[in-house]
Amino acid sequence: MKPKSSIKTDKAPAPIGTYSQAVKTGNTLYVSGQIPLDPESMQVVRESFSAAANQVFCNLKAIAEAAGSSLSDTVKLNISLRDLANFPVLNEIMAEYFTEPYPARAVVGVTSLPMDVDLEIEAVLVTT
């Protein structure tokens, strides 16, 4: 097995359990599911779904950058939504963070998420 390292940054929420913000092995970065937590206050962003989604992507971006990467290296996103009616808004916000070729993606509807949030996104990035 290739060596693996844990990625940590104070620009994204600290883990609230027994996991790393991300783990890098070789040229692959696995980013743990991010919810809309503000890293400074550790409070959930709840003003709107758009604000929450933007916070999640900011958290993902901060972790990618802490690993010496960027969101443009994302190859896969796994997204959990409590309300699939937010899918169109999610697409609009994703377009602010990604350009073609877009990452592969799975979106699933779920009944609950940690801290009663509306979305959680995990990512896989491949760097050069």
C-alpha positions in Angstrom: 0.0 0.0 0.0 1.2 3.5 -0.8 1.9 5.8 2.1 -1.0 8.0 3.1 -1.0 11.4 4.9 -3.7 13.3 6.6 -4.5 16.8 5.3 -5.4 19.5 7.9 -6.3 23.1 7.6 -7.9 25.7 9.9 -9.6 27.2 6.8 -12.1 24.4 6.9 -14.1 23.0 9.8 -12.2 20.8 12.2 -13.4 17.2 12.2 -16.2 16.5 14.7 -15.4 12.8 14.9 -12.7 10.2 14.2 -11.8 11.2 10.7 -9.4 13.4 8.7 -10.5 16.4 6.7 -8.8 14.5 3.8 -6.4 11.8 3.2 -3.8 11.8 0.4 -2.2 8.7 -1.1 -0.1 8.9 -4.2 -1.7 11.5 -6.4 -5.2 10.9 -5.1 -6.9 13.1 -2.5 -10.0 11.8 -0.7 -11.9 14.6 1.0 -14.3 13.7 3.8 -17.9 14.8 3.5 -18.3 18.6 4.2 -21.3 20.2 5.6 -22.1 23.9 5.8 -20.0 24.6 8.9 -18.2 28.0 9.1 -14.7 27.0 10.1 -14.2 30.1 12.3 -17.3 29.8 14.4 -18.1 26.1 13.8 -21.7 27.2 13.4 -23.9 25.8 10.6 -24.7 28.3 7.8 -28.5 28.3 7.6 -29.5 31.6 5.9 -30.4 29.8 2.7 -29.7 26.7 0.7 -27.4 28.8 -1.6 -25.4 30.1 1.4 -25.1 26.6 2.8 -23.9 25.2 -0.5 -21.4 28.0 -1.0 -20.0 27.3 2.4 -19.6 23.6 1.6 -17.7 24.4 -1.6 -15.5 26.9 0.2 -14.7 24.2 2.7 -13.9 21.7 -0.1 -11.7 24.3 -1.8 -9.8 25.1 1.4 -9.0 21.5 2.0 -7.9 21.0 -1.7 -5.6 24.0 -1.4 -4.2 22.7 1.9 -3.2 19.6 0.0 -1.5 21.7 -2.8 -4.4 21.1 -5.2 -7.5 22.9 -6.4 -11.1 22.1 -7.1 -10.2 21.8 -10.8 -8.5 18.5 -9.9 -11.9 17.1 -8.7 -12.8 13.9 -10.5 -15.8 12.8 -8.4 -18.4 14.3 -6.1 -20.8 12.4 -3.9 -23.6 14.7 -2.8 -26.3 14.0 -0.2 -29.4 16.3 -0.3 -32.2 16.3 2.2 -34.5 17.9 -0.4 -34.0 17.1 -4.0 -36.0 20.2 -4.9 -32.7 22.0 -4.2 -31.0 20.2 -7.1 -31.3 23.1 -9.6 -29.8 25.6 -7.1 -27.0 23.1 -6.5 -26.3 23.0 -10.2 -26.1 26.8 -10.4 -23.7 27.0 -7.5 -21.5 24.2 -8.8 -21.1 26.2 -12.0 -19.5 28.9 -10.0 -16.8 26.5 -8.7 -16.2 24.1 -11.7 -15.7 24.3 -15.4 -15.9 21.6 -18.1 -15.0 18.8 -18.0 -17.2 18.7 -14.8 -16.4 16.1 -12.2 -18.4 12.8 -12.2 -21.2 13.1 -9.6 -23.7 11.2 -7.7 -26.6 13.0 -5.9 -28.8 11.1 -3.5 -31.8 12.2 -1.4 -31.5 11.4 2.3 -33.7 11.8 5.3 -31.1 13.3 7.7 -27.5 14.5 7.8 -25.2 15.5 10.7 -26.2 18.6 12.6 -29.6 18.6 10.7 -28.0 20.2 7.6 -29.5 20.2 4.1 -26.4 18.9 2.2 -23.1 17.1 2.5 -20.5 16.7 -0.2 -17.4 14.5 -0.4 -14.8 14.7 -3.1 -12.1 12.7 -4.8 -9.3 14.7 -6.5 -6.4 13.5 -8.7 -3.4 15.7 -8.9 -0.5 15.6 -11.3 
